[in-house]
Amino acid sequence: MKLIVESGATKTDWCAIRLDGTVGTLKTEGVNLTTMPSNSIDNMTQRAIEVLNINNEPVSEVHIYAAGQLEPRVIGNVEYASDLLAAARALFGRESGIAAILGTGSNSCFYDGSQVVQNVRSGGFILGDEGSAACLGKMFISDFLKGLVPEDIAKELEATFKVDYATVVKNVYKGEAPSRYLGSFAPWLIERYQTSEYVNDLVKLNFRLFIQRALGRYDFKAHPIGIVGGFGYCLRDIFLEVAAPFGIRISKILESPLEGLIQYHSND
């Protein structure tokens, strides 16, 4: 049996590829390898194996793809790799291309069919993450705190969320998952995309910044571009509209990398 673990800031997908070709999956909260102790990750992995390994097969390979893992490494039969490599493998398999993640956070790379060879650093939700749900939420909440949000939208926000200054600052600067907190405003904003010029402009600006500051740094005229992530998938038509004037054409958009990773590792 092979176990694939794919985790971002919001959720973790666990997938077992069994010897008979069947696949088992489950979902848990997100994992960040830079902040979580290694023994905690090992314990989570062992529990997942116990749930998914219904045929009591030997586990030949474990592939853990997670946010925060900068360089791939292999310990025994366990490969630790970034969520960015997961996106690239899911999108392009063993072919080259430019892979982008647009989820709670964002990232991008040029993948040569084997490894990530160029990466415009995302910077995380404080220094970057342009194009992501967290960045959209950050721009919006920053505008709200400064009184730049139209009055009707501001009133709706206050009626829906607890967004006094102290609460926002606590969640962003002292909360356990500030990126997830900021990203949580994105679905509410998207509901108002068609009816609010302000929200419409903000969503497009978020994607435009990602294109200008990340995708535009690659040789996008010579290589295909693919996108992975629930946020980018949900807003794919808007992203394509924003990307067109830059001459950027997207070859594939996936909601999750899991299906592509199953195919990739099934062919090992």
Stockholm file with secondary structure:
# STOCKHOLM 1.0

chainA/1-268         MKLIVESGATKTDWCAIRLDGTVGTLKTEGVNLTTMPSNSIDNMTQRAIEVLNINNEPVSEVHIYAAGQLEPRVIGNVEYASDLLAAARALFGRESGIAAILGTGSNSCFYDGSQVVQNVRSGGFILGDEGSAACLGKMFISDFLKGLVPEDIAKELEATFKVDYATVVKNVYKGEAPSRYLGSFAPWLIERYQTSEYVNDLVKLNFRLFIQRALGRYDFKAHPIGIVGGFGYCLRDIFLEVAAPFGIRISKILESPLEGLIQYHSND
#=GR chainA/1-268 SS CEEEEEECSSEEEEEEECTTSCEEEEEEECCBTTTSCHHHHHHHHHHHHHHHCTTCCCCCEEEEEEBTCCSCEEETTEEEEEHHHHHHHHHHTTSCEEEEEESSSEEEEEECSSSEEECCCCCHHHHCCTTSHHHHHHHHHHHHHTTCSCHHHHHHHHHHSCCCHHHHHHHHHTSSCHHHHHHTTHHHHHTTTTTCHHHHHHHHHHHHHHHHHTGGGSCTTTSCEEEESHHHHHTHHHHHHHHGGGTCCEEEEESCSHHHHHHHHHTC
#=GC SS_cons         CEEEEEECSSEEEEEEECTTSCEEEEEEECCBTTTSCHHHHHHHHHHHHHHHCTTCCCCCEEEEEEBTCCSCEEETTEEEEEHHHHHHHHHHTTSCEEEEEESSSEEEEEECSSSEEECCCCCHHHHCCTTSHHHHHHHHHHHHHTTCSCHHHHHHHHHHSCCCHHHHHHHHHTSSCHHHHHHTTHHHHHTTTTTCHHHHHHHHHHHHHHHHHTGGGSCTTTSCEEEESHHHHHTHHHHHHHHGGGTCCEEEEESCSHHHHHHHHHTC
//
